[in-house]
Amino acid sequence: MTLLTERSEPRTTPAPRPRAPHPLRAEAVRGFAPWAGAAVLLTVCALLAGSSDRWQGDWAETRSRLHSALLIAAPLAAAAGCRQGGRERRRGTEELWGTAVRSPLARFLASALPVAFWVLAGYVLAAALALLATWPYAQGDRPHLAPLPADALVVVAACALLGQVVGRLAPWRVTAPLVAVAGYLVLGLPALTHSGDGRQLDPAFPVPIGSDPVRWQPPVMAVWAGGLAAAVILAYAARRRYTALLPLAAATAAGVLLVQTGDGLWHDDPLGRRQVCDTSTTPQICVSARYEGLLPQVTEALSGITGRLEGVRDLPVRFEDHPGDPRRDEAQLPMLEPFGWSVVRGRLTDPRQYAWEAATALTSRDRCTTTDPSVSRVDDAVVNYLAASPAQQYFDDQDAQGDPARRAELKARLTARGRLASMGEEERRAWLSAYFATAGRCGAEGVPAL
């Protein structure tokens, strides 16, 4: 019996078929979504760059500026989502999309999430750039990062995704700018009025100056904004629309908590209440612990004043920069905040002007409704001796060209300045001691004459 054998041929494995790219990837890489993120990035950066001298070096102010930028970035994100939402009807492909196997919610998310992602990325990148720009000039505070995640979620959930729903319901080209204007009004009106419990529900409401949100405020605000967005999306696109009740209930509970807490959502920054002092001078020089790094510059700027007051008695104990009236044994230091005036990017802008303001506060008689002219001339001589104003010569020239009364007053002031400057060291210390012993008096009685 003969066995017939056949040559066995090697088996070949069929080449794998290339996988189709995921719809989310295609939408995220190409199309309108990256441009929406770039628009948010550039808009926030432009807003911050226009006021950089007011926040660079101050972590709290940087936080406030980023938070306030939501007033523009959030409506812009909503307009971007709205434009994306009306795309299918404008293209005439809405019926074709309706024949797809995916559920309406999956189709909605495939179109909405790329825009939301890029808007989020644009805002987060702008925030990161702002924090990096502040870091080299920071003067003792710490970064305030707590509100940033909630702010980013506001931009994404409450604006970009909600705008997508509006765009699907009203897919006209004019809808997107109308949504942007409406979003600006909704977010901006509570901030302008500063009244009503509704301001606690406003994600873009300005953070009070010198305050921090309580720890649970940012996540509760995120639940409030994200819950509303999720409820609207589920009510629009989910097959079981009753599932929208769950995020709606969470948003309602968060909103009630925010409204009931009221002004308790913010507390004073403890670092702002603490003072850091240089005790080597008389008076001592104290600044807020938020700006501890500025203390050497302030001490240097006031070195002329403290040097001339060495050995003088009855001086205030310290300079301090608390808001409000100083105590009886203190003198008001020129305020370092808000940045952009006395301080820009961690440096005193005009130390001579700063010293003159401090000398003026040291001789202040703010509690007096009227002051005797002779006392005013004595005050002017003391201020001119301690730290003359950079603009003093200009004002003297103006008075010299004025009417006879102004010229006579200028002559009296110049005479008083000359007498104080011509005194010997011991005589001047004794005179200044007698002068500061009468601090705050409005009449001429007891005030040493010149």
Disulfide bonds with the S-S distance in Angstrom:
Cys277-Cys286 2.00
Cys368-Cys442 1.75
